[in-house]
Amino acid sequence: MKSSRNGIGVYFRRQKSKVGHLQAIVATANKIARIFYAMITKKKPFDERKVGLDDKELLLRKITLAQRILDRLNLRLSVAEE
């Protein structure tokens, strides 16, 4: 899970950074169990798009959030070019 590039792998890495390795394993296993249960009861195939964000989308969200915070503080972010 820690190196997989799918939605569940991204979810695991995010949880690991928030709560630690062992709790991330439990949270990810719980998520997989809930996905499996929903697939069985609703008789629908697995939809990767509903699992979580990929790394690029998550990075864009973080950048947008940082820009909003800087705007509230009346600060600007500039990128230094080499």
C-alpha positions in Angstrom: 0.0 0.0 0.0 2.7 2.5 0.9 4.1 2.6 -2.6 1.0 1.9 -4.7 -0.1 4.8 -6.9 -3.9 4.3 -6.7 -6.4 6.0 -4.5 -6.2 3.6 -1.6 -2.4 4.0 -1.6 -2.7 7.8 -1.5 -5.3 7.5 1.3 -2.9 5.2 3.3 0.0 7.7 3.0 -2.2 10.6 4.0 -3.4 8.7 7.1 0.1 7.6 7.9 1.3 11.2 8.0 -1.7 12.2 10.2 -2.0 9.3 12.7 1.0 7.0 12.4 1.7 3.7 10.6 -0.4 1.3 12.7 -3.5 3.5 12.8 -3.1 4.1 9.1 -3.2 0.3 8.4 -6.4 0.0 10.5 -8.0 2.9 8.8 -7.1 1.7 5.3 -8.3 -1.8 6.1 -11.6 -0.3 7.4 -11.9 1.7 4.1 -11.3 -1.4 2.0 -13.9 -3.4 4.0 -16.5 -0.6 3.6 -15.7 -0.5 -0.2 -16.0 -4.3 -0.4 -19.3 -4.3 1.5 -20.8 -1.6 -0.7 -19.7 -3.5 -3.8 -21.4 -6.7 -2.6 -24.6 -5.1 -1.3 -25.2 -2.7 -4.2 -23.8 -5.1 -6.8 -21.8 -2.4 -8.5 -18.2 -2.5 -9.6 -15.4 -0.7 -7.9 -15.0 2.9 -8.9 -11.5 4.2 -8.4 -12.6 7.9 -8.7 -14.6 7.7 -5.5 -11.8 6.5 -3.3 -9.7 9.6 -3.0 -7.5 12.2 -4.6 -4.4 11.5 -6.4 -1.1 13.2 -5.5 -1.5 16.0 -8.1 -5.0 16.9 -7.1 -4.0 16.9 -3.4 -1.0 19.2 -4.1 -3.2 21.6 -6.1 -5.7 21.7 -3.2 -2.8 22.5 -0.7 -1.5 25.2 -3.0 -5.0 26.8 -3.3 -5.5 26.7 0.5 -2.1 28.3 1.1 -2.9 31.0 -1.4 -6.2 31.7 0.3 -4.5 32.0 3.7 -1.9 34.3 2.3 -4.6 36.5 0.7 -6.3 36.8 4.1 -3.1 37.9 5.6 -2.4 40.3 2.7 0.8 38.6 1.8 2.1 37.5 -1.6 4.0 34.4 -2.6 6.7 34.8 -5.2 8.8 32.1 -6.8 12.5 32.8 -7.1 13.9 31.9 -10.5 17.4 30.7 -11.0 
